[in-house]
C-alpha cells in the first residue's frame, strides 16, 4: 500500500500515528451556538487526548427544500470560524461552493472542504489549490473509489499535494446510501489520505419528502467499522440537541455521547496501527 506524506493542518499531522477527527455541527446556526459547540467539543477532545479539526458550514447550498435554513453567509461565517480557531488554538474547516468562496475562505480557514456534489468541478479545485490551504474532497455519491485519481490529478496539476479524500457513502437506490468499507482500502492503497464521514453516510437524501432523514444511531457503528478497516480519521457532525438542529438533525451525534465514541475509536485505531506496524 502506497503511503502518502503526512498532511499538515494547523498544528497537527494527518497520516501520522494518531487519528484525526473532524467534528462540529452541520451548520453555523448562530455565532453564540457555534462558539459554544466549539468550546465543548474542544474540551471533550482535550480530555480524551485526541486531535481534531472543528467544522461548521456557513451555507448549506444544497438543502432539499427552498424553505430550509441555509446559514449566515461566507464572509461572516469564515470570520467567526477564524476567530474560534485563534481563540481556542484549533484548526477549522468549512465547505466552499464556488471559486469566489474558495478565495474568501482560503484567507482564513485551515482546511477547505469540497462538497461531494462538486468534487469534480475543475475551477473550484483550481482556486482551492491556489490558496495553499489543505483540501478535503468529499467523494461524490456517484463516484467509484478509483475515480478519485482524476480529482487528485487535477489538484496535483494545479500545484498542491496537500489534500485528502472523505468517503461519505454511495447512492444505493432511491433515498438511501450504502457505505462500502472497501472504498477506504482502495483509496488508501492508491496513496491518498482518507477520512470516513460517519454521519453523512447514514443519510436518507430527501427521505422525509422536503428534507433529508437518516439513521443517526448507526453513525457510530459505521465509524467503528471504518476505523477498523483503516483510515486516517473520522468525520462526524455533532450537535448538543440533534432533534432541534436546523440542518441534518437525524444524522448528527449527540454532544454528550461524543467522549465515549472518541474513546472507542481511539482504541480501535491503536489496535489497527499495531497490527499494521
DOPANU-705602 format. One record per residue: residue number from 1; residue in one letter; x, y, z of N, C-alpha, C in turn. Coordinates in nm, 3 decimals. Layout:
% residues N
> num; residuo; npx; npy; npz; capx; capy; capz; cpx; cpy; cpz
> NUM; A; X; Y; Z; X; Y; Z; X; Y; Z
...
//
This chain:
% residues 277
> num; residuo; npx; npy; npz; capx; capy; capz; cpx; cpy; cpz
> 1; X; 0.084; -0.119; 0.000; 0.000; 0.000; 0.000; 0.088; 0.125; 0.000
> 2; X; 0.067; 0.213; -0.097; 0.143; 0.337; -0.104; 0.110; 0.423; 0.017
> 3; X; 0.212; 0.488; 0.072; 0.191; 0.569; 0.192; 0.222; 0.714; 0.159
> 4; X; 0.122; 0.804; 0.161; 0.146; 0.945; 0.129; 0.219; 1.016; 0.241
> 5; X; 0.278; 1.128; 0.209; 0.342; 1.209; 0.312; 0.236; 1.267; 0.403
> 6; X; 0.270; 1.289; 0.531; 0.171; 1.348; 0.623; 0.118; 1.481; 0.570
> 7; X; -0.008; 1.505; 0.595; -0.075; 1.627; 0.554; -0.086; 1.719; 0.674
> 8; X; -0.030; 1.838; 0.663; -0.030; 1.930; 0.776; -0.156; 2.017; 0.773
> 9; X; -0.225; 2.021; 0.886; -0.340; 2.109; 0.903; -0.326; 2.176; 1.039
> 10; X; -0.297; 2.304; 1.037; -0.270; 2.373; 1.163; -0.148; 2.313; 1.230
> 11; X; -0.164; 2.274; 1.356; -0.054; 2.217; 1.433; -0.047; 2.065; 1.425
> 12; X; -0.141; 2.004; 1.354; -0.146; 1.858; 1.354; -0.107; 1.800; 1.220
> 13; X; -0.087; 1.670; 1.223; -0.046; 1.599; 1.103; -0.143; 1.484; 1.076
> 14; X; -0.199; 1.483; 0.957; -0.288; 1.374; 0.915; -0.203; 1.268; 0.847
> 15; X; -0.217; 1.145; 0.893; -0.138; 1.037; 0.837; -0.026; 0.993; 0.929
> 16; X; -0.025; 1.048; 1.049; 0.075; 1.006; 1.146; 0.024; 0.890; 1.230
> 17; X; 0.077; 0.877; 1.352; 0.040; 0.766; 1.438; -0.094; 0.788; 1.507
> 18; X; -0.139; 0.913; 1.512; -0.264; 0.944; 1.581; -0.377; 0.971; 1.480
> 19; X; -0.497; 0.920; 1.507; -0.609; 0.953; 1.419; -0.649; 1.099; 1.438
> 20; X; -0.709; 1.155; 1.336; -0.759; 1.292; 1.342; -0.910; 1.288; 1.324
> 21; X; -0.980; 1.367; 1.404; -1.125; 1.372; 1.397; -1.171; 1.509; 1.347
> 22; X; -1.262; 1.509; 1.252; -1.325; 1.632; 1.204; -1.463; 1.636; 1.267
> 23; X; -1.485; 1.732; 1.356; -1.605; 1.732; 1.440; -1.667; 1.871; 1.447
> 24; X; -1.799; 1.874; 1.451; -1.868; 2.001; 1.467; -2.010; 1.991; 1.415
> 25; X; -2.089; 2.094; 1.434; -2.227; 2.091; 1.387; -2.235; 2.106; 1.236
> 26; X; -2.348; 2.067; 1.182; -2.368; 2.075; 1.038; -2.353; 2.219; 0.988
> 27; X; -2.418; 2.313; 1.056; -2.423; 2.449; 1.007; -2.406; 2.547; 1.123
> 28; X; -2.357; 2.666; 1.092; -2.348; 2.773; 1.191; -2.490; 2.826; 1.212
> 29; X; -2.556; 2.782; 1.317; -2.693; 2.825; 1.343; -2.697; 2.968; 1.396
> 30; X; -2.593; 3.005; 1.468; -2.573; 3.142; 1.517; -2.431; 3.149; 1.568
> 31; X; -2.379; 3.269; 1.586; -2.243; 3.282; 1.639; -2.234; 3.226; 1.780
> 32; X; -2.331; 3.257; 1.863; -2.330; 3.208; 2.001; -2.331; 3.056; 2.004
> 33; X; -2.415; 2.996; 1.921; -2.425; 2.850; 1.916; -2.294; 2.786; 1.873
> 34; X; -2.233; 2.835; 1.767; -2.115; 2.768; 1.713; -1.995; 2.787; 1.805
> 35; X; -1.988; 2.900; 1.873; -1.879; 2.919; 1.970; -1.895; 2.822; 2.088
> 36; X; -2.018; 2.806; 2.133; -2.044; 2.713; 2.243; -2.010; 2.570; 2.204
> 37; X; -2.049; 2.531; 2.084; -2.018; 2.397; 2.036; -1.868; 2.375; 2.024
> 38; X; -1.798; 2.472; 1.970; -1.653; 2.459; 1.953; -1.583; 2.440; 2.088
> 39; X; -1.623; 2.518; 2.186; -1.560; 2.508; 2.319; -1.587; 2.372; 2.383
> 40; X; -1.710; 2.323; 2.370; -1.744; 2.195; 2.433; -1.676; 2.078; 2.362
> 41; X; -1.670; 2.083; 2.230; -1.603; 1.976; 2.156; -1.453; 1.979; 2.184
> 42; X; -1.395; 2.099; 2.187; -1.251; 2.111; 2.216; -1.219; 2.056; 2.354
> 43; X; -1.307; 2.083; 2.450; -1.286; 2.030; 2.585; -1.291; 1.877; 2.585
> 44; X; -1.392; 1.821; 2.517; -1.405; 1.675; 2.512; -1.282; 1.611; 2.447
> 45; X; -1.232; 1.673; 2.343; -1.115; 1.618; 2.272; -0.989; 1.631; 2.356
> 46; X; -0.979; 1.739; 2.434; -0.864; 1.756; 2.522; -0.865; 1.650; 2.632
> 47; X; -0.981; 1.624; 2.689; -0.993; 1.523; 2.794; -0.958; 1.385; 2.740
> 48; X; -1.003; 1.355; 2.619; -0.977; 1.223; 2.559; -0.843; 1.217; 2.486
> 49; X; -0.772; 1.330; 2.480; -0.640; 1.339; 2.418; -0.642; 1.293; 2.273
> 50; X; -0.730; 1.355; 2.194; -0.736; 1.326; 2.051; -0.719; 1.455; 1.972
> 51; X; -0.667; 1.442; 1.852; -0.651; 1.556; 1.762; -0.781; 1.578; 1.684
> 52; X; -0.821; 1.705; 1.671; -0.943; 1.729; 1.596; -0.938; 1.861; 1.522
> 53; X; -1.019; 1.867; 1.417; -1.041; 1.988; 1.339; -1.187; 2.024; 1.356
> 54; X; -1.214; 2.149; 1.391; -1.353; 2.191; 1.411; -1.415; 2.226; 1.278
> 55; X; -1.538; 2.175; 1.253; -1.606; 2.202; 1.128; -1.745; 2.262; 1.153
> 56; X; -1.784; 2.348; 1.062; -1.920; 2.401; 1.058; -1.936; 2.471; 0.924
> 57; X; -2.055; 2.463; 0.867; -2.080; 2.525; 0.736; -2.142; 2.663; 0.753
> 58; X; -2.095; 2.759; 0.674; -2.157; 2.891; 0.672; -2.277; 2.896; 0.580
> 59; X; -2.288; 2.795; 0.491; -2.401; 2.789; 0.398; -2.423; 2.644; 0.357
> 60; X; -2.546; 2.598; 0.371; -2.583; 2.467; 0.320; -2.651; 2.490; 0.185
> 61; X; -2.570; 2.484; 0.080; -2.614; 2.529; -0.052; -2.701; 2.427; -0.125
> 62; X; -2.709; 2.304; -0.072; -2.786; 2.202; -0.146; -2.898; 2.144; -0.060
> 63; X; -2.960; 2.229; 0.024; -3.072; 2.181; 0.103; -3.186; 2.130; 0.014
> 64; X; -3.260; 2.034; 0.064; -3.366; 1.973; -0.015; -3.475; 2.073; -0.051
> 65; X; -3.516; 2.154; 0.046; -3.627; 2.247; 0.026; -3.580; 2.392; 0.021
> 66; X; -3.647; 2.472; -0.059; -3.616; 2.615; -0.066; -3.647; 2.684; 0.066
> 67; X; -3.729; 2.622; 0.151; -3.768; 2.681; 0.279; -3.669; 2.648; 0.391
> 68; X; -3.574; 2.560; 0.365; -3.481; 2.516; 0.470; -3.378; 2.623; 0.505
> 69; X; -3.336; 2.623; 0.630; -3.231; 2.714; 0.676; -3.100; 2.682; 0.606
> 70; X; -3.031; 2.785; 0.558; -2.906; 2.763; 0.485; -2.783; 2.804; 0.565
> 71; X; -2.786; 2.916; 0.634; -2.667; 2.959; 0.706; -2.656; 3.110; 0.709
> 72; X; -2.536; 3.159; 0.741; -2.519; 3.303; 0.764; -2.434; 3.371; 0.657
> 73; X; -2.378; 3.295; 0.563; -2.300; 3.356; 0.455; -2.151; 3.338; 0.473
> 74; X; -2.079; 3.348; 0.361; -1.938; 3.312; 0.358; -1.850; 3.406; 0.440
> 75; X; -1.865; 3.537; 0.425; -1.773; 3.629; 0.494; -1.792; 3.624; 0.644
> 76; X; -1.917; 3.635; 0.690; -1.942; 3.631; 0.833; -1.904; 3.496; 0.891
> 77; X; -1.939; 3.389; 0.819; -1.908; 3.256; 0.868; -1.759; 3.230; 0.881
> 78; X; -1.683; 3.269; 0.780; -1.538; 3.247; 0.785; -1.473; 3.332; 0.893
> 79; X; -1.523; 3.452; 0.914; -1.469; 3.538; 1.021; -1.491; 3.474; 1.158
> 80; X; -1.612; 3.420; 1.178; -1.643; 3.356; 1.306; -1.555; 3.233; 1.327
> 81; X; -1.543; 3.149; 1.225; -1.462; 3.028; 1.237; -1.314; 3.062; 1.261
> 82; X; -1.264; 3.163; 1.191; -1.124; 3.203; 1.210; -1.102; 3.253; 1.353
> 83; X; -1.197; 3.330; 1.406; -1.186; 3.378; 1.544; -1.186; 3.262; 1.642
> 84; X; -1.272; 3.164; 1.619; -1.277; 3.046; 1.705; -1.143; 2.972; 1.701
> 85; X; -1.088; 2.957; 1.581; -0.960; 2.889; 1.567; -0.849; 2.958; 1.645
> 86; X; -0.845; 3.092; 1.636; -0.742; 3.167; 1.709; -0.763; 3.158; 1.860
> 87; X; -0.886; 3.176; 1.904; -0.914; 3.179; 2.048; -0.887; 3.044; 2.114
> 88; X; -0.927; 2.936; 2.049; -0.913; 2.803; 2.108; -0.786; 2.732; 2.064
> 89; X; -0.712; 2.795; 1.971; -0.589; 2.736; 1.919; -0.617; 2.599; 1.856
> 90; X; -0.718; 2.597; 1.769; -0.756; 2.475; 1.698; -0.765; 2.504; 1.548
> 91; X; -0.753; 2.400; 1.467; -0.772; 2.413; 1.323; -0.921; 2.411; 1.292
> 92; X; -0.960; 2.481; 1.186; -1.101; 2.487; 1.148; -1.116; 2.455; 0.999
> 93; X; -1.234; 2.403; 0.964; -1.263; 2.372; 0.825; -1.407; 2.407; 0.794
> 94; X; -1.434; 2.435; 0.669; -1.569; 2.459; 0.621; -1.574; 2.430; 0.472
> 95; X; -1.695; 2.408; 0.420; -1.707; 2.375; 0.278; -1.725; 2.501; 0.194
> 96; X; -1.671; 2.496; 0.075; -1.680; 2.607; -0.020; -1.753; 2.558; -0.144
> 97; X; -1.829; 2.649; -0.209; -1.917; 2.607; -0.316; -1.887; 2.670; -0.451
> 98; X; -1.795; 2.764; -0.454; -1.762; 2.833; -0.579; -1.618; 2.883; -0.570
> 99; X; -1.556; 2.915; -0.683; -1.422; 2.971; -0.679; -1.414; 3.099; -0.595
> 100; X; -1.516; 3.183; -0.603; -1.516; 3.306; -0.525; -1.517; 3.276; -0.375
> 101; X; -1.596; 3.179; -0.333; -1.598; 3.142; -0.192; -1.465; 3.081; -0.149
> 102; X; -1.405; 3.003; -0.236; -1.276; 2.942; -0.203; -1.170; 3.049; -0.179
> 103; X; -1.172; 3.155; -0.257; -1.077; 3.265; -0.238; -1.097; 3.330; -0.102
> 104; X; -1.222; 3.353; -0.064; -1.252; 3.417; 0.065; -1.212; 3.326; 0.181
> 105; X; -1.255; 3.201; 0.175; -1.225; 3.107; 0.283; -1.075; 3.080; 0.293
> 106; X; -1.008; 3.079; 0.179; -0.865; 3.050; 0.177; -0.780; 3.150; 0.252
> 107; X; -0.836; 3.267; 0.281; -0.763; 3.369; 0.356; -0.765; 3.343; 0.506
> 108; X; -0.860; 3.258; 0.553; -0.881; 3.246; 0.697; -0.893; 3.103; 0.750
> 109; X; -0.930; 3.009; 0.663; -0.966; 2.874; 0.706; -0.850; 2.778; 0.683
> 110; X; -0.824; 2.689; 0.778; -0.709; 2.598; 0.770; -0.725; 2.490; 0.663
> 111; X; -0.846; 2.435; 0.652; -0.872; 2.330; 0.553; -1.001; 2.361; 0.479
> 112; X; -0.993; 2.361; 0.346; -1.110; 2.385; 0.264; -1.173; 2.251; 0.226
> 113; X; -1.304; 2.243; 0.242; -1.376; 2.120; 0.209; -1.451; 2.138; 0.078
> 114; X; -1.430; 2.044; -0.014; -1.502; 2.044; -0.141; -1.622; 1.952; -0.127
> 115; X; -1.744; 2.003; -0.142; -1.863; 1.919; -0.123; -1.869; 1.804; -0.225
> 116; X; -1.937; 1.696; -0.184; -1.943; 1.577; -0.268; -2.001; 1.605; -0.406
> 117; X; -2.109; 1.682; -0.411; -2.172; 1.710; -0.541; -2.083; 1.795; -0.632
> 118; X; -1.980; 1.860; -0.575; -1.894; 1.950; -0.652; -1.752; 1.896; -0.666
> 119; X; -1.732; 1.769; -0.633; -1.596; 1.717; -0.621; -1.518; 1.716; -0.752
> 120; X; -1.586; 1.724; -0.866; -1.515; 1.723; -0.995; -1.513; 1.860; -1.062
> 121; X; -1.560; 1.964; -0.992; -1.566; 2.098; -1.051; -1.424; 2.154; -1.063
> 122; X; -1.374; 2.157; -1.184; -1.234; 2.190; -1.208; -1.196; 2.329; -1.159
> 123; X; -1.278; 2.429; -1.186; -1.243; 2.566; -1.144; -1.241; 2.579; -0.993
> 124; X; -1.333; 2.511; -0.926; -1.335; 2.514; -0.780; -1.209; 2.448; -0.723
> 125; X; -1.171; 2.335; -0.779; -1.049; 2.267; -0.734; -0.926; 2.353; -0.760
> 126; X; -0.923; 2.419; -0.874; -0.807; 2.502; -0.909; -0.789; 2.616; -0.810
> 127; X; -0.895; 2.688; -0.781; -0.884; 2.802; -0.690; -0.853; 2.754; -0.548
> 128; X; -0.914; 2.644; -0.507; -0.884; 2.590; -0.375; -0.736; 2.554; -0.364
> 129; X; -0.680; 2.493; -0.469; -0.538; 2.457; -0.470; -0.450; 2.580; -0.462
> 130; X; -0.492; 2.687; -0.528; -0.412; 2.810; -0.532; -0.409; 2.884; -0.399
> 131; X; -0.497; 2.849; -0.306; -0.494; 2.913; -0.173; -0.381; 2.861; -0.086
> 132; X; -0.321; 2.748; -0.124; -0.216; 2.682; -0.046; -0.267; 2.627; 0.087
> 133; X; -0.398; 2.615; 0.101; -0.455; 2.554; 0.220; -0.470; 2.403; 0.197
> 134; X; -0.479; 2.328; 0.306; -0.511; 2.186; 0.293; -0.653; 2.174; 0.236
> 135; X; -0.677; 2.067; 0.161; -0.806; 2.047; 0.095; -0.859; 1.909; 0.129
> 136; X; -0.985; 1.904; 0.168; -1.054; 1.778; 0.192; -1.165; 1.766; 0.089
> 137; X; -1.152; 1.668; 0.001; -1.251; 1.647; -0.105; -1.345; 1.535; -0.064
> 138; X; -1.474; 1.567; -0.052; -1.574; 1.464; -0.027; -1.596; 1.386; -0.157
> 139; X; -1.581; 1.255; -0.151; -1.603; 1.172; -0.271; -1.751; 1.171; -0.305
> 140; X; -1.784; 1.207; -0.427; -1.923; 1.212; -0.469; -1.994; 1.078; -0.454
> 141; X; -2.122; 1.083; -0.422; -2.203; 0.962; -0.407; -2.210; 0.882; -0.537
> 142; X; -2.175; 0.948; -0.645; -2.186; 0.888; -0.778; -2.053; 0.833; -0.829
> 143; X; -1.946; 0.842; -0.748; -1.813; 0.802; -0.793; -1.769; 0.669; -0.734
> 144; X; -1.699; 0.591; -0.814; -1.630; 0.473; -0.763; -1.502; 0.519; -0.691
> 145; X; -1.453; 0.442; -0.596; -1.333; 0.484; -0.521; -1.214; 0.516; -0.609
> 146; X; -1.194; 0.436; -0.715; -1.076; 0.459; -0.800; -1.090; 0.585; -0.886
> 147; X; -1.210; 0.640; -0.897; -1.229; 0.761; -0.977; -1.171; 0.886; -0.912
> 148; X; -1.136; 0.877; -0.782; -1.075; 0.995; -0.718; -0.936; 1.022; -0.776
> 149; X; -0.878; 0.928; -0.847; -0.748; 0.951; -0.909; -0.752; 1.073; -1.002
> 150; X; -0.864; 1.090; -1.072; -0.875; 1.203; -1.165; -0.884; 1.335; -1.091
> 151; X; -0.949; 1.334; -0.974; -0.954; 1.455; -0.891; -0.815; 1.486; -0.838
> 152; X; -0.745; 1.384; -0.791; -0.609; 1.402; -0.741; -0.518; 1.458; -0.851
> 153; X; -0.535; 1.407; -0.972; -0.452; 1.454; -1.084; -0.475; 1.603; -1.110
> 154; X; -0.599; 1.647; -1.097; -0.628; 1.789; -1.115; -0.558; 1.872; -1.007
> 155; X; -0.572; 1.831; -0.882; -0.512; 1.908; -0.773; -0.360; 1.914; -0.786
> 156; X; -0.300; 1.802; -0.823; -0.154; 1.799; -0.842; -0.114; 1.890; -0.958
> 157; X; -0.192; 1.886; -1.064; -0.164; 1.973; -1.180; -0.175; 2.120; -1.142
> 158; X; -0.262; 2.150; -1.045; -0.280; 2.288; -1.000; -0.182; 2.328; -0.892
> 159; X; -0.088; 2.238; -0.860; 0.024; 2.276; -0.775; 0.016; 2.239; -0.629
> 160; X; -0.074; 2.147; -0.591; -0.079; 2.110; -0.449; -0.081; 1.958; -0.432
> 161; X; -0.015; 1.914; -0.327; -0.023; 1.774; -0.285; -0.087; 1.766; -0.147
> 162; X; -0.134; 1.880; -0.097; -0.190; 1.888; 0.037; -0.342; 1.865; 0.034
> 163; X; -0.379; 1.740; 0.011; -0.522; 1.710; 0.004; -0.549; 1.570; 0.056
> 164; X; -0.675; 1.547; 0.089; -0.721; 1.415; 0.131; -0.862; 1.395; 0.076
> 165; X; -0.911; 1.272; 0.087; -1.047; 1.241; 0.042; -1.129; 1.190; 0.159
> 166; X; -1.259; 1.212; 0.150; -1.351; 1.161; 0.252; -1.460; 1.078; 0.188
> 167; X; -1.471; 0.954; 0.232; -1.578; 0.865; 0.190; -1.706; 0.902; 0.266
> 168; X; -1.817; 0.918; 0.195; -1.941; 0.958; 0.262; -2.062; 0.882; 0.209
> 169; X; -2.037; 0.760; 0.163; -2.146; 0.676; 0.117; -2.170; 0.688; -0.033
> 170; X; -2.232; 0.586; -0.088; -2.261; 0.579; -0.230; -2.412; 0.563; -0.251
> 171; X; -2.465; 0.629; -0.352; -2.608; 0.619; -0.381; -2.648; 0.473; -0.400
> 172; X; -2.754; 0.433; -0.330; -2.800; 0.294; -0.332; -2.951; 0.295; -0.350
> 173; X; -2.994; 0.296; -0.474; -3.137; 0.308; -0.500; -3.186; 0.447; -0.467
> 174; X; -3.314; 0.460; -0.439; -3.374; 0.590; -0.408; -3.369; 0.619; -0.258
> 175; X; -3.334; 0.743; -0.222; -3.337; 0.790; -0.082; -3.254; 0.704; 0.012
> 176; X; -3.143; 0.653; -0.037; -3.062; 0.569; 0.050; -2.917; 0.573; 0.006
> 177; X; -2.828; 0.550; 0.102; -2.685; 0.541; 0.077; -2.632; 0.412; 0.137
> 178; X; -2.522; 0.363; 0.084; -2.454; 0.249; 0.144; -2.307; 0.285; 0.160
> 179; X; -2.249; 0.245; 0.272; -2.107; 0.270; 0.297; -2.029; 0.142; 0.268
> 180; X; -1.945; 0.149; 0.167; -1.864; 0.034; 0.126; -1.726; 0.050; 0.186
> 181; X; -1.694; -0.028; 0.286; -1.567; -0.014; 0.356; -1.447; -0.049; 0.268
> 182; X; -1.473; -0.121; 0.159; -1.364; -0.150; 0.067; -1.309; -0.021; 0.006
> 183; X; -1.394; 0.081; -0.004; -1.355; 0.209; -0.061; -1.237; 0.270; 0.015
> 184; X; -1.238; 0.255; 0.147; -1.129; 0.312; 0.228; -0.996; 0.247; 0.192
> 185; X; -0.999; 0.115; 0.178; -0.876; 0.044; 0.142; -0.828; 0.086; 0.004
> 186; X; -0.917; 0.089; -0.092; -0.877; 0.119; -0.229; -0.821; 0.260; -0.242
> 187; X; -0.881; 0.357; -0.175; -0.830; 0.494; -0.185; -0.696; 0.509; -0.112
> 188; X; -0.683; 0.444; 0.001; -0.554; 0.447; 0.072; -0.447; 0.372; -0.006
> 189; X; -0.486; 0.261; -0.070; -0.392; 0.184; -0.149; -0.341; 0.264; -0.268
> 190; X; -0.422; 0.359; -0.315; -0.380; 0.445; -0.426; -0.285; 0.555; -0.379
> 191; X; -0.267; 0.567; -0.247; -0.170; 0.663; -0.195; -0.228; 0.791; -0.141
> 192; X; -0.357; 0.789; -0.101; -0.422; 0.911; -0.054; -0.459; 0.899; 0.093
> 193; X; -0.458; 1.013; 0.163; -0.513; 1.018; 0.297; -0.665; 1.011; 0.287
> 194; X; -0.727; 0.935; 0.379; -0.870; 0.910; 0.369; -0.939; 0.924; 0.505
> 195; X; -1.048; 0.998; 0.504; -1.138; 1.007; 0.619; -1.266; 0.931; 0.587
> 196; X; -1.340; 0.898; 0.691; -1.472; 0.840; 0.673; -1.574; 0.931; 0.739
> 197; X; -1.675; 0.971; 0.662; -1.782; 1.058; 0.711; -1.895; 0.970; 0.764
> 198; X; -1.898; 0.954; 0.895; -1.994; 0.862; 0.956; -2.137; 0.914; 0.953
> 199; X; -2.155; 1.045; 0.963; -2.290; 1.098; 0.975; -2.358; 1.116; 0.839
> 200; X; -2.286; 1.162; 0.738; -2.350; 1.174; 0.607; -2.371; 1.039; 0.541
> 201; X; -2.295; 0.939; 0.583; -2.312; 0.806; 0.526; -2.441; 0.739; 0.571
> 202; X; -2.504; 0.792; 0.676; -2.630; 0.733; 0.723; -2.750; 0.819; 0.682
> 203; X; -2.728; 0.916; 0.594; -2.838; 0.996; 0.543; -2.934; 0.912; 0.458
> 204; X; -3.058; 0.961; 0.452; -3.155; 0.915; 0.353; -3.197; 1.040; 0.276
> 205; X; -3.121; 1.074; 0.170; -3.143; 1.201; 0.099; -3.287; 1.216; 0.050
> 206; X; -3.351; 1.326; 0.092; -3.489; 1.351; 0.054; -3.586; 1.252; 0.116
> 207; X; -3.542; 1.175; 0.214; -3.623; 1.068; 0.270; -3.746; 1.114; 0.345
> 208; X; -3.748; 1.241; 0.384; -3.865; 1.294; 0.455; -3.950; 1.383; 0.366
> 209; X; -3.933; 1.367; 0.237; -4.013; 1.446; 0.143; -3.948; 1.578; 0.110
> 210; X; -3.960; 1.676; 0.200; -3.899; 1.806; 0.177; -3.775; 1.827; 0.262
> 211; X; -3.722; 1.719; 0.317; -3.598; 1.726; 0.394; -3.531; 1.589; 0.394
> 212; X; -3.406; 1.587; 0.436; -3.330; 1.463; 0.443; -3.350; 1.397; 0.578
> 213; X; -3.376; 1.268; 0.578; -3.383; 1.193; 0.703; -3.256; 1.109; 0.716
> 214; X; -3.252; 1.023; 0.815; -3.133; 0.943; 0.831; -3.139; 0.853; 0.953
> 215; X; -3.034; 0.774; 0.970; -3.025; 0.677; 1.078; -2.905; 0.712; 1.166
> 216; X; -2.918; 0.822; 1.240; -2.806; 0.871; 1.319; -2.752; 0.771; 1.418
> 217; X; -2.837; 0.681; 1.467; -2.793; 0.582; 1.564; -2.686; 0.489; 1.506
> 218; X; -2.683; 0.481; 1.371; -2.585; 0.393; 1.306; -2.452; 0.463; 1.278
> 219; X; -2.446; 0.595; 1.294; -2.322; 0.667; 1.262; -2.203; 0.615; 1.343
> 220; X; -2.215; 0.598; 1.475; -2.101; 0.544; 1.550; -2.065; 0.401; 1.509
> 221; X; -2.166; 0.323; 1.468; -2.141; 0.186; 1.424; -2.053; 0.186; 1.300
> 222; X; -2.090; 0.269; 1.202; -2.010; 0.277; 1.079; -1.873; 0.338; 1.107
> 223; X; -1.866; 0.432; 1.199; -1.736; 0.492; 1.234; -1.642; 0.386; 1.288
> 224; X; -1.694; 0.298; 1.372; -1.610; 0.191; 1.428; -1.563; 0.096; 1.317
> 225; X; -1.654; 0.064; 1.227; -1.617; -0.025; 1.116; -1.511; 0.039; 1.028
> 226; X; -1.525; 0.168; 1.001; -1.429; 0.238; 0.916; -1.292; 0.245; 0.981
> 227; X; -1.289; 0.271; 1.112; -1.160; 0.278; 1.181; -1.093; 0.142; 1.179
> 228; X; -1.172; 0.036; 1.192; -1.116; -0.099; 1.187; -1.067; -0.133; 1.047
> 229; X; -1.137; -0.083; 0.945; -1.098; -0.108; 0.806; -0.969; -0.035; 0.771
> 230; X; -0.943; 0.074; 0.841; -0.821; 0.150; 0.817; -0.848; 0.283; 0.750
> 231; X; -0.835; 0.391; 0.823; -0.848; 0.526; 0.767; -0.768; 0.621; 0.856
> 232; X; -0.747; 0.741; 0.807; -0.667; 0.837; 0.882; -0.748; 0.911; 0.988
> 233; X; -0.880; 0.906; 0.976; -0.961; 0.974; 1.074; -1.109; 0.964; 1.041
> 234; X; -1.189; 1.018; 1.131; -1.334; 1.011; 1.121; -1.393; 1.152; 1.119
> 235; X; -1.487; 1.172; 1.029; -1.565; 1.295; 1.020; -1.702; 1.266; 1.081
> 236; X; -1.741; 1.343; 1.184; -1.872; 1.326; 1.244; -1.931; 1.462; 1.278
> 237; X; -2.054; 1.482; 1.237; -2.122; 1.604; 1.278; -2.184; 1.582; 1.415
> 238; X; -2.167; 1.682; 1.501; -2.203; 1.672; 1.641; -2.293; 1.790; 1.678
> 239; X; -2.398; 1.764; 1.755; -2.491; 1.869; 1.795; -2.533; 1.846; 1.940
> 240; X; -2.554; 1.956; 2.012; -2.594; 1.943; 2.152; -2.736; 1.887; 2.166
> 241; X; -2.819; 1.908; 2.064; -2.955; 1.855; 2.065; -2.999; 1.829; 1.921
> 242; X; -2.963; 1.714; 1.866; -2.991; 1.687; 1.724; -3.138; 1.705; 1.686
> 243; X; -3.229; 1.679; 1.778; -3.371; 1.691; 1.746; -3.410; 1.835; 1.713
> 244; X; -3.331; 1.932; 1.758; -3.361; 2.073; 1.734; -3.264; 2.136; 1.634
> 245; X; -3.179; 2.057; 1.572; -3.082; 2.109; 1.476; -3.154; 2.169; 1.356
> 246; X; -3.097; 2.275; 1.300; -3.157; 2.342; 1.185; -3.121; 2.274; 1.053
> 247; X; -3.028; 2.178; 1.057; -2.989; 2.105; 0.936; -2.935; 1.969; 0.976
> 248; X; -2.979; 1.864; 0.907; -2.927; 1.728; 0.924; -2.937; 1.674; 1.067
> 249; X; -3.040; 1.715; 1.138; -3.056; 1.667; 1.274; -3.062; 1.515; 1.287
> 250; X; -3.133; 1.444; 1.197; -3.146; 1.299; 1.212; -3.014; 1.222; 1.202
> 251; X; -2.909; 1.287; 1.153; -2.783; 1.216; 1.132; -2.674; 1.253; 1.233
> 252; X; -2.694; 1.361; 1.308; -2.587; 1.409; 1.392; -2.576; 1.331; 1.524
> 253; X; -2.454; 1.328; 1.576; -2.424; 1.259; 1.702; -2.447; 1.356; 1.818
> 254; X; -2.504; 1.306; 1.924; -2.526; 1.390; 2.043; -2.393; 1.427; 2.107
> 255; X; -2.379; 1.553; 2.141; -2.255; 1.601; 2.203; -2.221; 1.524; 2.330
> 256; X; -2.320; 1.493; 2.411; -2.294; 1.421; 2.537; -2.239; 1.282; 2.514
> 257; X; -2.266; 1.225; 2.396; -2.217; 1.090; 2.365; -2.079; 1.090; 2.300
> 258; X; -2.029; 1.208; 2.265; -1.902; 1.216; 2.192; -1.785; 1.152; 2.266
> 259; X; -1.765; 1.178; 2.395; -1.647; 1.121; 2.463; -1.639; 0.969; 2.451
> 260; X; -1.750; 0.898; 2.472; -1.744; 0.751; 2.465; -1.712; 0.703; 2.324
> 261; X; -1.762; 0.776; 2.224; -1.730; 0.738; 2.086; -1.582; 0.760; 2.057
> 262; X; -1.528; 0.872; 2.104; -1.386; 0.901; 2.082; -1.297; 0.796; 2.148
> 263; X; -1.333; 0.755; 2.269; -1.253; 0.653; 2.339; -1.252; 0.522; 2.260
> 264; X; -1.368; 0.482; 2.211; -1.377; 0.358; 2.137; -1.299; 0.365; 2.006
> 265; X; -1.316; 0.475; 1.933; -1.249; 0.489; 1.804; -1.098; 0.500; 1.820
> 266; X; -1.055; 0.568; 1.923; -0.912; 0.579; 1.952; -0.853; 0.440; 1.983
> 267; X; -0.927; 0.359; 2.058; -0.880; 0.225; 2.093; -0.873; 0.136; 1.969
> 268; X; -0.972; 0.146; 1.883; -0.971; 0.066; 1.760; -0.853; 0.104; 1.672
> 269; X; -0.829; 0.235; 1.660; -0.715; 0.282; 1.578; -0.584; 0.227; 1.633
> 270; X; -0.570; 0.224; 1.764; -0.447; 0.174; 1.826; -0.424; 0.027; 1.790
> 271; X; -0.532; -0.051; 1.791; -0.520; -0.193; 1.757; -0.483; -0.211; 1.611
> 272; X; -0.549; -0.136; 1.523; -0.521; -0.146; 1.381; -0.379; -0.101; 1.350
> 273; X; -0.335; 0.007; 1.413; -0.200; 0.059; 1.390; -0.095; -0.040; 1.436
> 274; X; -0.116; -0.105; 1.549; -0.018; -0.201; 1.597; -0.012; -0.324; 1.508
> 275; X; -0.128; -0.359; 1.451; -0.132; -0.473; 1.359; -0.057; -0.444; 1.230
> 276; X; -0.068; -0.319; 1.184; -0.004; -0.281; 1.057; 0.141; -0.240; 1.072
> 277; X; 0.188; -0.227; 1.195; 0.325; -0.179; 1.217; 0.428; -0.279; 1.166
//
